[in-house]
Amino acid sequence: MHFSSFDALRPTDLAVLRKILEEVCAERHIAVDQKDAEAIAHDLVNWYLFGVKEPDELKELLKSM
């Protein structure tokens, strides 16, 4: 899945995304520096740029991946 966007991520956006990534990885027992975490981060950023900004919605979308 890849969404194109011309939006730039601000430091506050990155902080939110990092927190969500860490929570999802902890739930799945995945280290943040593992390849599986990279795939999760990729999907997370794509959904965020697509317009999904609520952390709970993002986590729900990632459950199916």
C-alpha positions, -999 to +999 in steps of 0.1 A: +000+000+000+013+034-009-004+068-007+012+098-023+011+130-005+028+164-007+024+169+031+055+172+052+057+155+085+064+179+114+083+169+145+050+167+164+037+143+137+068+122+140+065+121+178+029+108+175+039+082+149+068+070+170+047+066+201+021+046+181+048+024+165+064+017+199+030+007+213+021-015+184+055-032+184+053-038+222+019-054+217+033-077+190+066-083+209+086-068+180+117-047+186+115-013+170+147-019+150+135-052+134+124-055+098+088-062+108+087-029+126+099-012+095+070-025+076+046-014+103+062+021+103+058+023+065+021+015+067+016+038+097+031+068+078+011+060+047-022+060+066-012+092+084-004+109+052-037+096+037-055+115+064-060+091+093-046+111+123-063+096+153-040+072+172-067+047+180-079+046+143-043+041+132-038+012+156-070-004+144-060-002+108-026-017+116-043-047+133-053-061+100-018-059+086 
